Amino acid sequence: MGDSPTELHVVTGAFGYSGRYIARVLLEQGKRVRTLTRHTGRPNSSGSSIDVAPLAFGEPATLVKSLRGASVVYNTYWVRFERGAVTFSRRLARLALARG
């Protein structure tokens, strides 16, 4: 899969500390960027240049929808405390791999 400007790049937490830097570089390269966030109602500091989708840790179907069309996922989200056997990163990777 080649990397073209029309490919969608998903950055979890693109409005947060490290995600915003990744998103900025991608936007400067002319890439399409979507962020996954638990705070979809917050103002988008980048204007309309970043698509916002829900980061719904406990809702696999919503995560699949939020990841739809992505060619690359940059995960900056981390879980400080255990949430059972499946962490967000593992769930995100499994869904991304299962959906191609």
C-alpha positions, -999 to 999 in steps of 0.1 A, spaced: 0 0 0 16 33 -11 15 64 10 -5 90 -9 -19 123 4 -54 109 1 -48 80 25 -63 85 60 -39 86 90 -55 81 124 -38 97 154 -53 88 188 -52 120 210 -42 144 182 -52 173 204 -31 160 233 6 164 242 24 141 217 -5 134 193 -7 170 182 29 170 170 23 138 149 -9 153 135 8 186 126 36 169 107 11 148 88 -10 178 79 21 197 68 28 167 45 -7 171 30 -21 139 47 -57 135 58 -59 131 95 -86 118 119 -83 117 156 -100 94 180 -109 111 212 -132 106 242 -140 143 241 -156 148 207 -174 180 218 -142 199 225 -132 226 202 -109 214 174 -77 235 177 -67 228 141 -99 241 126 -116 216 103 -84 200 90 -86 171 114 -116 148 113 -129 139 149 -143 104 157 -152 89 191 -126 68 209 -150 43 226 -128 19 244 -156 -4 255 -175 -4 222 -157 -24 195 -182 -16 168 -177 21 174 -140 17 172 -143 -2 140 -164 27 125 -139 53 138 -110 34 122 -128 28 88 -107 40 59 -74 43 79 -42 32 62 -20 41 92 -28 44 130 -6 63 154 -16 53 189 -6 79 215 -32 67 240 -20 47 270 -37 31 299 -22 38 333 -42 11 351 -51 -24 341 -86 -28 326 -88 -65 326 -69 -87 302 -74 -64 272 -57 -30 271 -68 -3 246 -37 -8 225 -43 -45 222 -80 -40 213 -71 -13 187 -44 -35 171 -68 -65 170 -96 -45 154 -73 -28 129 -58 -62 119 -91 -80 117 -106 -53 95 -76 -50 72 
